Amino acid sequence: MKNNTDQTKTPDDSSSRSSVQVWNRNFTFLISATVCGAAGGIAAGYALSFLVFYETESVFLSALILLGRLIPSFFLPLLAGPILDRFSRSKVLVFSDFANGILYLILGIWLCFWEFSYTAYLLYSIILGCAACLDELAYDAVAPMTMTPGSEQKSYAVSALVYPTLNVIMMPVAGVVMNAVGIPALLLAQGVLSLIAALLDAQIRVVQNRSSEKKGFSFKAWKSDLAETFEYLRQESGLLSMFSYSAVSSGLTNACAPSLIAFFSITPGFNAIMYSFFSVAECLGRMLGSGRQYLFHMKAKTCYRFSVFALLTYNILDGILLLTSYPLMLVNRFMVGALGSTTYTVRTAAIQAYIPDEMRGRINSFQFILFYVMTGIMVLIFGFLGDLVSPQWVMAIASLTGILCLSLTWIRNKKGSEKVFIEGVKD
């Protein structure tokens, strides 16, 4: 597999690995753009989550808004995956950030002059979802191309640090700003920051690995690319196990979010500001996990065992989250953040190194479809449950679902899952 970065030499031992350049030119611009886009997105997402619940007072209606954002991810990757492998991935990334910025500016201006409309926002959330889906697909396809060979775990550790670090800063700020100046200002700020992110993305210079027959696009080529992708995945049981569990896990996390918002909105003694610090605790844990992974390289044979332990513990902690006092909730989220960030870093680095570069856009797109279809299903199920049972029961049911899925994927297909780490992680 060909990597396109400023450095071409791959280190062979731990001493040379420690001297590998992580912050090359392309990676620096990519992370800078990510910081800009994420900073505004965290604040805007926080404000909109509470706005919808305050306006509707329904977990299910809040979940439908989330589902609207996910709808484009059910079908858009089918088109975007082949395009990312045949055309410039970096240009697609620039376009998606630019579109995201314009859409948030429009939404912010709208709320400055007109009242909130649930139906209008539900429809607009689908458009926002298109830009977000394309942006995420393009980022995942471009990121490995900006990384110095041998620095993948460190580079993904840096990437995983962005959101936790910004959450620590932006969540409390968003809570205060939302009460002081209102939601439209946060949305306008998100729009401006996304446009800055697009300008930074435009500075990335990578050479995409495309053979002559993979240039251009047609319906016949699209069908051929999809058939090639499905044939590859059919033979990779380890990847399918990882993708399947991650889809369920991601779905459960998103599906439980409206119930957590409801818990902090209606439970005596809790409020939105407490929820912001509740999230900060998890982000601090993610910072610790990612920071450790940046400093210490995890061996291939250790990755599988650690990941299974971390994911099992993660699910158990989710199940007991709302059954404890607030201080213990903060400890719980800190532990979840540390474990989740570490296993995300080693898993993502291994998967992206394992899959062929010329198929990365399509394989990541398949993963996205699986993620978001499952998330849509989970959002509907747990959004419906959220109006029938308490948030504590919602979290407990989600925990048991996650443990069952882990048993049927990673644990049942141990050989295939270990293979991805052994061949993808460079010791």
SEROFI-355004 format. One record per residue (C-alpha): residue number from 1; x, y, z; residue in one letter. Coordinates in steps of 0.1 Angstrom, whole numbers. Layout:
# SEROFI-355004
+------+-------+-------+-------+-------+
! keba !    xx !    yy !    zz ! vexse !
+------+-------+-------+-------+-------+
!  NUM !     X !     Y !     Z !     a !
...
+------+-------+-------+-------+-------+
This chain:
# SEROFI-355004
+------+-------+-------+-------+-------+
! keba !    xx !    yy !    zz ! vexse !
+------+-------+-------+-------+-------+
!    1 !     0 !     0 !     0 !     m !
!    2 !    14 !    34 !   -10 !     k !
!    3 !    13 !    62 !    16 !     n !
!    4 !    16 !    98 !     4 !     n !
!    5 !    32 !   120 !    30 !     t !
!    6 !    62 !   143 !    34 !     d !
!    7 !    82 !   113 !    48 !     q !
!    8 !    87 !    81 !    30 !     t !
!    9 !   109 !    60 !    53 !     k !
!   10 !    91 !    35 !    75 !     t !
!   11 !   107 !    29 !   109 !     p !
!   12 !   115 !    -7 !   118 !     d !
!   13 !   119 !    -5 !   156 !     d !
!   14 !   107 !    14 !   186 !     s !
!   15 !   137 !    37 !   188 !     s !
!   16 !   133 !    49 !   152 !     s !
!   17 !    95 !    51 !   156 !     r !
!   18 !    99 !    76 !   184 !     s !
!   19 !   118 !   100 !   160 !     s !
!   20 !    92 !    97 !   132 !     v !
!   21 !    78 !   131 !   122 !     q !
!   22 !    41 !   133 !   131 !     v !
!   23 !    36 !   169 !   124 !     w !
!   24 !    44 !   171 !    87 !     n !
!   25 !    29 !   199 !    66 !     r !
!   26 !    -2 !   181 !    54 !     n !
!   27 !   -11 !   166 !    87 !     f !
!   28 !    -7 !   200 !   104 !     t !
!   29 !   -31 !   217 !    81 !     f !
!   30 !   -56 !   188 !    84 !     l !
!   31 !   -56 !   190 !   122 !     i !
!   32 !   -58 !   228 !   122 !     s !
!   33 !   -89 !   226 !    99 !     a !
!   34 !  -104 !   199 !   122 !     t !
!   35 !   -99 !   221 !   152 !     v !
!   36 !  -118 !   250 !   136 !     c !
!   37 !  -147 !   229 !   124 !     g !
!   38 !  -150 !   210 !   156 !     a !
!   39 !  -149 !   240 !   179 !     a !
!   40 !  -180 !   256 !   164 !     g !
!   41 !  -197 !   222 !   158 !     g !
!   42 !  -195 !   212 !   195 !     i !
!   43 !  -210 !   245 !   207 !     a !
!   44 !  -237 !   245 !   180 !     a !
!   45 !  -246 !   209 !   185 !     g !
!   46 !  -249 !   214 !   223 !     y !
!   47 !  -272 !   244 !   219 !     a !
!   48 !  -294 !   227 !   192 !     l !
!   49 !  -299 !   196 !   213 !     s !
!   50 !  -314 !   215 !   242 !     f !
!   51 !  -334 !   238 !   219 !     l !
!   52 !  -352 !   209 !   203 !     v !
!   53 !  -360 !   193 !   237 !     f !
!   54 !  -371 !   226 !   252 !     y !
!   55 !  -394 !   233 !   222 !     e !
!   56 !  -409 !   198 !   220 !     t !
!   57 !  -405 !   183 !   255 !     e !
!   58 !  -403 !   149 !   238 !     s !
!   59 !  -374 !   124 !   236 !     v !
!   60 !  -389 !   108 !   205 !     f !
!   61 !  -393 !   141 !   186 !     l !
!   62 !  -357 !   150 !   196 !     s !
!   63 !  -346 !   116 !   183 !     a !
!   64 !  -364 !   122 !   150 !     l !
!   65 !  -342 !   153 !   145 !     i !
!   66 !  -311 !   132 !   150 !     l !
!   67 !  -325 !   107 !   126 !     l !
!   68 !  -330 !   134 !   100 !     g !
!   69 !  -293 !   142 !   103 !     r !
!   70 !  -285 !   105 !    97 !     l !
!   71 !  -308 !    99 !    67 !     i !
!   72 !  -282 !   110 !    41 !     p !
!   73 !  -257 !    86 !    55 !     s !
!   74 !  -280 !    57 !    45 !     f !
!   75 !  -274 !    63 !     8 !     f !
!   76 !  -249 !    91 !     1 !     l !
!   77 !  -218 !    69 !     8 !     p !
!   78 !  -229 !    46 !   -20 !     l !
!   79 !  -222 !    74 !   -44 !     l !
!   80 !  -194 !    92 !   -25 !     a !
!   81 !  -172 !    61 !   -19 !     g !
!   82 !  -164 !    55 !   -56 !     p !
!   83 !  -161 !    92 !   -62 !     i !
!   84 !  -135 !    95 !   -34 !     l !
!   85 !  -114 !    67 !   -50 !     d !
!   86 !  -116 !    82 !   -85 !     r !
!   87 !  -115 !   119 !   -79 !     f !
!   88 !   -95 !   142 !   -56 !     s !
!   89 !  -103 !   134 !   -20 !     r !
!   90 !   -88 !   167 !    -7 !     s !
!   91 !  -110 !   188 !   -30 !     k !
!   92 !  -141 !   169 !   -17 !     v !
!   93 !  -130 !   177 !    18 !     l !
!   94 !  -127 !   214 !    10 !     v !
!   95 !  -161 !   215 !    -6 !     f !
!   96 !  -179 !   197 !    23 !     s !
!   97 !  -164 !   222 !    49 !     d !
!   98 !  -174 !   251 !    27 !     f !
!   99 !  -210 !   238 !    23 !     a !
!  100 !  -212 !   231 !    60 !     n !
!  101 !  -202 !   267 !    68 !     g !
!  102 !  -228 !   282 !    44 !     i !
!  103 !  -256 !   260 !    58 !     l !
!  104 !  -249 !   270 !    94 !     y !
!  105 !  -247 !   307 !    85 !     l !
!  106 !  -281 !   304 !    68 !     i !
!  107 !  -296 !   286 !    99 !     l !
!  108 !  -282 !   312 !   123 !     g !
!  109 !  -295 !   341 !   102 !     i !
!  110 !  -329 !   324 !   100 !     w !
!  111 !  -332 !   320 !   138 !     l !
!  112 !  -322 !   357 !   143 !     c !
!  113 !  -354 !   368 !   125 !     f !
!  114 !  -379 !   340 !   126 !     w !
!  115 !  -392 !   316 !   153 !     e !
!  116 !  -381 !   280 !   156 !     f !
!  117 !  -402 !   256 !   135 !     s !
!  118 !  -398 !   219 !   142 !     y !
!  119 !  -410 !   208 !   108 !     t !
!  120 !  -386 !   232 !    90 !     a !
!  121 !  -357 !   223 !   112 !     y !
!  122 !  -364 !   185 !   106 !     l !
!  123 !  -362 !   190 !    69 !     l !
!  124 !  -331 !   213 !    71 !     y !
!  125 !  -314 !   187 !    93 !     s !
!  126 !  -314 !   164 !    64 !     i !
!  127 !  -295 !   189 !    43 !     i !
!  128 !  -270 !   195 !    72 !     l !
!  129 !  -266 !   157 !    73 !     g !
!  130 !  -255 !   156 !    37 !     c !
!  131 !  -227 !   180 !    43 !     a !
!  132 !  -217 !   163 !    75 !     a !
!  133 !  -217 !   129 !    59 !     c !
!  134 !  -196 !   140 !    30 !     l !
!  135 !  -172 !   158 !    53 !     d !
!  136 !  -166 !   128 !    75 !     e !
!  137 !  -161 !   104 !    45 !     l !
!  138 !  -136 !   128 !    29 !     a !
!  139 !  -117 !   133 !    62 !     y !
!  140 !  -114 !    95 !    68 !     d !
!  141 !  -101 !    91 !    32 !     a !
!  142 !   -77 !   120 !    33 !     v !
!  143 !   -63 !   115 !    68 !     a !
!  144 !   -42 !    84 !    62 !     p !
!  145 !   -26 !   101 !    31 !     m !
!  146 !   -13 !   129 !    54 !     t !
!  147 !     4 !   106 !    79 !     m !
!  148 !    40 !    98 !    80 !     t !
!  149 !    45 !    60 !    76 !     p !
!  150 !    51 !    45 !   110 !     g !
!  151 !    34 !    73 !   128 !     s !
!  152 !    -2 !    61 !   124 !     e !
!  153 !   -10 !    53 !   161 !     q !
!  154 !     5 !    87 !   172 !     k !
!  155 !   -13 !   105 !   144 !     s !
!  156 !   -47 !    90 !   152 !     y !
!  157 !   -40 !    97 !   189 !     a !
!  158 !   -36 !   134 !   179 !     v !
!  159 !   -68 !   132 !   159 !     s !
!  160 !   -87 !   115 !   188 !     a !
!  161 !   -75 !   143 !   211 !     l !
!  162 !   -91 !   171 !   191 !     v !
!  163 !  -128 !   166 !   201 !     y !
!  164 !  -121 !   158 !   238 !     p !
!  165 !   -98 !   188 !   242 !     t !
!  166 !  -123 !   211 !   225 !     l !
!  167 !  -152 !   196 !   245 !     n !
!  168 !  -134 !   205 !   277 !     v !
!  169 !  -132 !   241 !   265 !     i !
!  170 !  -164 !   245 !   244 !     m !
!  171 !  -191 !   227 !   264 !     m !
!  172 !  -190 !   250 !   294 !     p !
!  173 !  -185 !   280 !   272 !     v !
!  174 !  -215 !   269 !   251 !     a !
!  175 !  -237 !   266 !   282 !     g !
!  176 !  -228 !   301 !   293 !     v !
!  177 !  -230 !   317 !   259 !     v !
!  178 !  -263 !   300 !   251 !     m !
!  179 !  -279 !   316 !   282 !     n !
!  180 !  -262 !   350 !   275 !     a !
!  181 !  -266 !   357 !   238 !     v !
!  182 !  -287 !   329 !   225 !     g !
!  183 !  -284 !   300 !   200 !     i !
!  184 !  -282 !   320 !   167 !     p !
!  185 !  -248 !   335 !   177 !     a !
!  186 !  -234 !   300 !   182 !     l !
!  187 !  -247 !   289 !   148 !     l !
!  188 !  -232 !   319 !   131 !     l !
!  189 !  -198 !   312 !   148 !     a !
!  190 !  -200 !   276 !   135 !     q !
!  191 !  -205 !   288 !   100 !     g !
!  192 !  -175 !   311 !   101 !     v !
!  193 !  -152 !   285 !   116 !     l !
!  194 !  -163 !   259 !    90 !     s !
!  195 !  -153 !   284 !    62 !     l !
!  196 !  -119 !   289 !    78 !     i !
!  197 !  -116 !   251 !    80 !     a !
!  198 !  -122 !   249 !    42 !     a !
!  199 !   -94 !   274 !    36 !     l !
!  200 !   -70 !   254 !    57 !     l !
!  201 !   -80 !   221 !    40 !     d !
!  202 !   -73 !   238 !     6 !     a !
!  203 !   -36 !   240 !    17 !     q !
!  204 !   -32 !   201 !    18 !     i !
!  205 !   -11 !   187 !   -10 !     r !
!  206 !   -13 !   149 !   -14 !     v !
!  207 !    -8 !   126 !   -44 !     v !
!  208 !   -37 !   102 !   -45 !     q !
!  209 !   -29 !    65 !   -55 !     n !
!  210 !   -52 !    60 !   -86 !     r !
!  211 !   -45 !    36 !  -115 !     s !
!  212 !   -54 !    48 !  -150 !     s !
!  213 !   -86 !    26 !  -151 !     e !
!  214 !   -98 !    42 !  -118 !     k !
!  215 !  -100 !    77 !  -133 !     k !
!  216 !  -132 !    91 !  -146 !     g !
!  217 !  -167 !    81 !  -135 !     f !
!  218 !  -197 !    63 !  -151 !     s !
!  219 !  -226 !    41 !  -140 !     f !
!  220 !  -207 !    10 !  -152 !     k !
!  221 !  -176 !    20 !  -133 !     a !
!  222 !  -197 !    27 !  -102 !     w !
!  223 !  -212 !    -8 !  -103 !     k !
!  224 !  -178 !   -24 !  -109 !     s !
!  225 !  -163 !    -5 !   -79 !     d !
!  226 !  -191 !   -16 !   -56 !     l !
!  227 !  -189 !   -53 !   -67 !     a !
!  228 !  -151 !   -52 !   -61 !     e !
!  229 !  -157 !   -38 !   -26 !     t !
!  230 !  -183 !   -63 !   -16 !     f !
!  231 !  -161 !   -92 !   -29 !     e !
!  232 !  -132 !   -79 !    -8 !     y !
!  233 !  -153 !   -75 !    23 !     l !
!  234 !  -168 !  -110 !    19 !     r !
!  235 !  -134 !  -125 !    24 !     q !
!  236 !  -125 !  -102 !    54 !     e !
!  237 !  -145 !  -116 !    84 !     s !
!  238 !  -123 !   -96 !   108 !     g !
!  239 !  -132 !   -63 !    93 !     l !
!  240 !  -169 !   -72 !    91 !     l !
!  241 !  -169 !   -81 !   128 !     s !
!  242 !  -152 !   -48 !   137 !     m !
!  243 !  -175 !   -28 !   115 !     f !
!  244 !  -207 !   -46 !   128 !     s !
!  245 !  -198 !   -40 !   165 !     y !
!  246 !  -188 !    -4 !   158 !     s !
!  247 !  -221 !     2 !   140 !     a !
!  248 !  -242 !   -11 !   169 !     v !
!  249 !  -220 !     7 !   195 !     s !
!  250 !  -222 !    40 !   176 !     s !
!  251 !  -259 !    35 !   172 !     g !
!  252 !  -264 !    30 !   209 !     l !
!  253 !  -244 !    60 !   218 !     t !
!  254 !  -264 !    83 !   195 !     n !
!  255 !  -297 !    67 !   204 !     a !
!  256 !  -292 !    72 !   242 !     c !
!  257 !  -282 !   109 !   238 !     a !
!  258 !  -318 !   122 !   238 !     p !
!  259 !  -325 !   102 !   270 !     s !
!  260 !  -295 !   118 !   287 !     l !
!  261 !  -306 !   152 !   276 !     i !
!  262 !  -340 !   144 !   291 !     a !
!  263 !  -325 !   132 !   323 !     f !
!  264 !  -305 !   164 !   329 !     f !
!  265 !  -335 !   185 !   319 !     s !
!  266 !  -363 !   170 !   340 !     i !
!  267 !  -345 !   153 !   370 !     t !
!  268 !  -346 !   175 !   402 !     p !
!  269 !  -311 !   186 !   411 !     g !
!  270 !  -297 !   184 !   375 !     f !
!  271 !  -295 !   210 !   348 !     n !
!  272 !  -279 !   218 !   314 !     a !
!  273 !  -248 !   232 !   329 !     i !
!  274 !  -242 !   200 !   349 !     m !
!  275 !  -246 !   181 !   316 !     y !
!  276 !  -219 !   202 !   300 !     s !
!  277 !  -194 !   193 !   328 !     f !
!  278 !  -207 !   157 !   327 !     f !
!  279 !  -194 !   156 !   291 !     s !
!  280 !  -162 !   174 !   301 !     v !
!  281 !  -153 !   145 !   324 !     a !
!  282 !  -155 !   121 !   295 !     e !
!  283 !  -134 !   144 !   273 !     c !
!  284 !  -107 !   146 !   300 !     l !
!  285 !  -106 !   108 !   300 !     g !
!  286 !  -102 !   108 !   262 !     r !
!  287 !   -74 !   133 !   265 !     m !
!  288 !   -56 !   110 !   289 !     l !
!  289 !   -62 !    79 !   267 !     g !
!  290 !   -51 !    97 !   235 !     s !
!  291 !   -21 !   113 !   252 !     g !
!  292 !    -9 !    80 !   265 !     r !
!  293 !   -13 !    64 !   231 !     q !
!  294 !     7 !    93 !   216 !     y !
!  295 !    36 !    85 !   239 !     l !
!  296 !    35 !    47 !   240 !     f !
!  297 !    30 !    24 !   210 !     h !
!  298 !     8 !    -6 !   217 !     m !
!  299 !    20 !   -39 !   202 !     k !
!  300 !    -1 !   -58 !   177 !     a !
!  301 !    -7 !   -89 !   199 !     k !
!  302 !   -18 !   -67 !   228 !     t !
!  303 !   -43 !   -46 !   208 !     c !
!  304 !   -70 !   -73 !   205 !     y !
!  305 !   -70 !   -83 !   242 !     r !
!  306 !   -70 !   -47 !   254 !     f !
!  307 !   -98 !   -37 !   230 !     s !
!  308 !  -121 !   -65 !   241 !     v !
!  309 !  -115 !   -56 !   277 !     f !
!  310 !  -120 !   -19 !   271 !     a !
!  311 !  -152 !   -24 !   251 !     l !
!  312 !  -167 !   -48 !   277 !     l !
!  313 !  -159 !   -23 !   305 !     t !
!  314 !  -173 !     6 !   284 !     y !
!  315 !  -207 !   -11 !   281 !     n !
!  316 !  -209 !   -20 !   318 !     i !
!  317 !  -201 !    16 !   328 !     l !
!  318 !  -228 !    29 !   304 !     d !
!  319 !  -253 !     5 !   321 !     g !
!  320 !  -247 !    18 !   356 !     i !
!  321 !  -242 !    54 !   347 !     l !
!  322 !  -275 !    69 !   359 !     l !
!  323 !  -277 !    47 !   389 !     l !
!  324 !  -250 !    66 !   408 !     t !
!  325 !  -245 !   100 !   423 !     s !
!  326 !  -233 !   129 !   401 !     y !
!  327 !  -197 !   128 !   413 !     p !
!  328 !  -195 !    90 !   405 !     l !
!  329 !  -211 !    98 !   371 !     m !
!  330 !  -181 !   121 !   364 !     l !
!  331 !  -157 !    93 !   374 !     v !
!  332 !  -177 !    69 !   352 !     n !
!  333 !  -174 !    92 !   321 !     r !
!  334 !  -138 !    98 !   327 !     f !
!  335 !  -131 !    61 !   327 !     m !
!  336 !  -152 !    56 !   296 !     v !
!  337 !  -134 !    84 !   278 !     g !
!  338 !   -99 !    70 !   286 !     a !
!  339 !  -108 !    34 !   275 !     l !
!  340 !  -128 !    45 !   245 !     g !
!  341 !  -101 !    68 !   232 !     s !
!  342 !   -74 !    43 !   235 !     t !
!  343 !   -92 !    14 !   218 !     t !
!  344 !  -104 !    38 !   190 !     y !
!  345 !   -69 !    49 !   183 !     t !
!  346 !   -54 !    14 !   179 !     v !
!  347 !   -84 !     1 !   161 !     r !
!  348 !   -86 !    29 !   136 !     t !
!  349 !   -49 !    29 !   129 !     a !
!  350 !   -49 !    -9 !   123 !     a !
!  351 !   -80 !    -8 !   100 !     i !
!  352 !   -68 !    21 !    79 !     q !
!  353 !   -33 !     5 !    75 !     a !
!  354 !   -49 !   -29 !    67 !     y !
!  355 !   -73 !   -19 !    39 !     i !
!  356 !   -59 !   -12 !     4 !     p !
!  357 !   -54 !    25 !    -2 !     d !
!  358 !   -71 !    24 !   -36 !     e !
!  359 !  -102 !    10 !   -19 !     m !
!  360 !  -102 !    32 !    12 !     r !
!  361 !  -130 !    55 !     1 !     g !
!  362 !  -154 !    26 !    -8 !     r !
!  363 !  -146 !     5 !    23 !     i !
!  364 !  -150 !    35 !    46 !     n !
!  365 !  -183 !    43 !    28 !     s !
!  366 !  -196 !     8 !    34 !     f !
!  367 !  -187 !    12 !    71 !     q !
!  368 !  -205 !    46 !    72 !     f !
!  369 !  -236 !    31 !    57 !     i !
!  370 !  -236 !     3 !    82 !     l !
!  371 !  -229 !    27 !   111 !     f !
!  372 !  -257 !    51 !   102 !     y !
!  373 !  -283 !    26 !    92 !     v !
!  374 !  -278 !     9 !   125 !     m !
!  375 !  -278 !    43 !   143 !     t !
!  376 !  -311 !    52 !   126 !     g !
!  377 !  -327 !    19 !   138 !     i !
!  378 !  -314 !    24 !   173 !     m !
!  379 !  -325 !    60 !   174 !     v !
!  380 !  -361 !    50 !   165 !     l !
!  381 !  -361 !    21 !   190 !     i !
!  382 !  -346 !    39 !   219 !     f !
!  383 !  -363 !    72 !   211 !     g !
!  384 !  -396 !    53 !   214 !     f !
!  385 !  -384 !    36 !   246 !     l !
!  386 !  -374 !    70 !   260 !     g !
!  387 !  -410 !    82 !   262 !     d !
!  388 !  -421 !    49 !   279 !     l !
!  389 !  -394 !    42 !   304 !     v !
!  390 !  -370 !    61 !   325 !     s !
!  391 !  -335 !    71 !   312 !     p !
!  392 !  -320 !    47 !   337 !     q !
!  393 !  -338 !    18 !   320 !     w !
!  394 !  -328 !    31 !   285 !     v !
!  395 !  -291 !    30 !   295 !     m !
!  396 !  -293 !    -4 !   311 !     a !
!  397 !  -310 !   -19 !   280 !     i !
!  398 !  -284 !    -3 !   257 !     a !
!  399 !  -256 !   -17 !   278 !     s !
!  400 !  -269 !   -53 !   276 !     l !
!  401 !  -274 !   -49 !   238 !     t !
!  402 !  -238 !   -37 !   234 !     g !
!  403 !  -224 !   -67 !   254 !     i !
!  404 !  -244 !   -92 !   234 !     l !
!  405 !  -231 !   -77 !   201 !     c !
!  406 !  -195 !   -77 !   213 !     l !
!  407 !  -199 !  -114 !   221 !     s !
!  408 !  -213 !  -122 !   187 !     l !
!  409 !  -186 !  -102 !   167 !     t !
!  410 !  -152 !   -96 !   183 !     w !
!  411 !  -152 !  -125 !   207 !     i !
!  412 !  -169 !  -151 !   185 !     r !
!  413 !  -146 !  -142 !   155 !     n !
!  414 !  -114 !  -138 !   175 !     k !
!  415 !   -91 !  -151 !   148 !     k !
!  416 !  -104 !  -127 !   121 !     g !
!  417 !  -103 !   -97 !   144 !     s !
!  418 !   -68 !  -104 !   156 !     e !
!  419 !   -56 !  -107 !   120 !     k !
!  420 !   -65 !   -71 !   114 !     v !
!  421 !   -43 !   -59 !   143 !     f !
!  422 !   -14 !   -83 !   135 !     i !
!  423 !   -12 !   -72 !    98 !     e !
!  424 !   -23 !   -36 !   103 !     g !
!  425 !    -2 !   -25 !   133 !     v !
!  426 !    35 !   -19 !   127 !     k !
!  427 !    55 !   -32 !   157 !     d !
+------+-------+-------+-------+-------+
